[in-house]
């Protein structure tokens, strides 16, 4: 119970109140999801690029290549606010998923061409 002369919204000398985070404050770990997706996905994107487009390969999957590279770039380009944490995670995850599908297609085409 509070004394009669004190209210719940009074600030006493030396008292520290918790401050709510600002809505537009930068998220301290905004870089983790894009970094993980980039470290895992970029080597595979380079491998897919070297295996198909260096020899004028399958043109139908260039769109998937560009979409996956664009999603990885979007995960880095989104503003660093806490409110955009979920879209950043979704962009990084979708980019990494597209890279995984491209790698799966690359393995299947390689196996088919080898006669396995």
N, C-alpha and C positions, 0 to 999 in steps of 0.2 A: 504494500500500500504506500502511496506517495504522501509526503507531508502536505499539510493544507496549503502552504505557500509555494509548492512546486507543482508544475504541470508536466505532462508527458513530453511536450514539445520544448521545454526549457533546455538551454545549453548552459552547463556550468563551466567555470574556468578549468582548463586542463582536461576536459572531457573530449574524447575522440569518438566521432560517430562514423559508422561505416558509410562509405559513399557508393552509391549504385553506379555501375559502369555506364558511360555515355553510350548512346545508341550508335554513334558514328566513330567510336574509338577503334583503333586498329587492334585486331586480334593478335595476341602475342605469338601464336604458333600457326599462323596462316599458311606458312610455307611448307609444312610437313606433307600434306596430301599431294600437292603438285610435285614436290621433290621425289617422293616415293614413286609416283606414277611415271615421272620422267626418267628416273634411274632405271626402272624396270622396263619401260616401253621404248625408249629411244634406240637402244641397241637392236631391238627387233625391227623397228621401223627402218633402220639403216640396212639390215639384212634383207628385208622384203624389197626395199628399193634396189639393192644390188642384184638380187636374184631375178627380178622381173623387168624393171625398166632399163637396166643397163643393156639388156639384149632385146629391147623392144617387145616386151612380153605382153601379158594379158591387160588389155586396156579397160576392161569392164570393172576392174577392182581399183582403178586409180581414185575413184570417188571415195571408197572406203579408206584408202591411204590418206587422202586429204582430210577427210572427216576426223580420223583418229589424230592426225597431227594438229588439226584445228582445235579439237577438244583439249588436247594437252596444252596447247598455247592459251586457250581460254581459261583453263584452271590457273595459269600464272597471271593472266591479265585482269581477272576480276578484282574489284576493290578489296582491300584487306580488312573490311569490317567484319565484326562477329556475326552480323545478320546474314552475311553471304557465305557463311561457313558451309552450309548444306549444298548450295549450288556449286561451290568450288569442289566439294567432295564428289558430287555427282558428275561433274565435268571430268575430273581426273579419273574416276572409276570407269566412266563410259569410254574415255579415250584409251584406257588400258584394256578394256574389254574388246574394243575394235582392233587393237594391236594383236590381242590374243587370237581373234578370229582370222586375221590376216596370216598369222603364223600357222594356224591350223590349215588354212587353205594352201599355204606354201608347202607344208609337209605332205598334204594329200596329193598335190600336183607333182611333187618330186617323187613320191612313191609310185604314182601312176606312170610317170615317164621312165622310171627305172624298171618297170615290169613286175613289181611286187604284188 
